[in-house]
């Protein structure tokens, strides 16, 4: 996914049309996807939510039990559970920072503009599909809907990054490794991620806990804890 990103150009791509992917084969190699706080409650019903072992502690939905393939994409390209993560649904259009862009101050806060990028994997052409732009060069209905969705996701992701940083500051994330036993008797060691240490969480002071409740971070914490039982369910 998002392997061949190019900027969408209103003039160069004025006559382009979009043909949506048939199925989810494009995501068969995705081993994890980012999760926003807003969708965490839905995600936790079907996917384990974990945090990367290195770098920013941004929540991810774990999609693999063998470390090689996406367990949620069927052989026919179907998605196996009812809720599809927003990151998957926004494909093949995404927002990316403009190179060299310096955040501008808007109402006292830093605001960063973004490029509209598309994955050039055969979903766009000049002959077949739904037009991206109107005859006068304005955004068409499809593109308006897409940009609204990816813009909303981007805003939610910025919020999620900010909230998840609190987990690192509180030092409650610990490295985790899980042994998966497959139906054929073979075993796989899954690692490279962190989970919240319940004992460390229990020691968080009341003022911090209240702040997390008010900010919405507790929703993510509880969704993460609830979701871990899905690791065993992924085998089936």
Secondary structure, 3 states (H helix, E strand, C coil): CCCCEEECCCCCCCCCEECCCCCCHHHCCCCEEECCHHHHHHHCCCCEEEEECCCCCCEEEECCCCCCCCCCECCCCCECCCCCCHHHHCCCEEEEECCCCCCEEECCEEECCEEEEEECCCCEECCCCEECECCCCCECHHHHHHHHHHHHHHHHHHHHHHHHHHHHHHCCEEEEEEEEECCCCCEEEEEEEEEECHHHHHCCCHHHHHHHHHHCHHHHHHHHHHHCCHHHHHCC
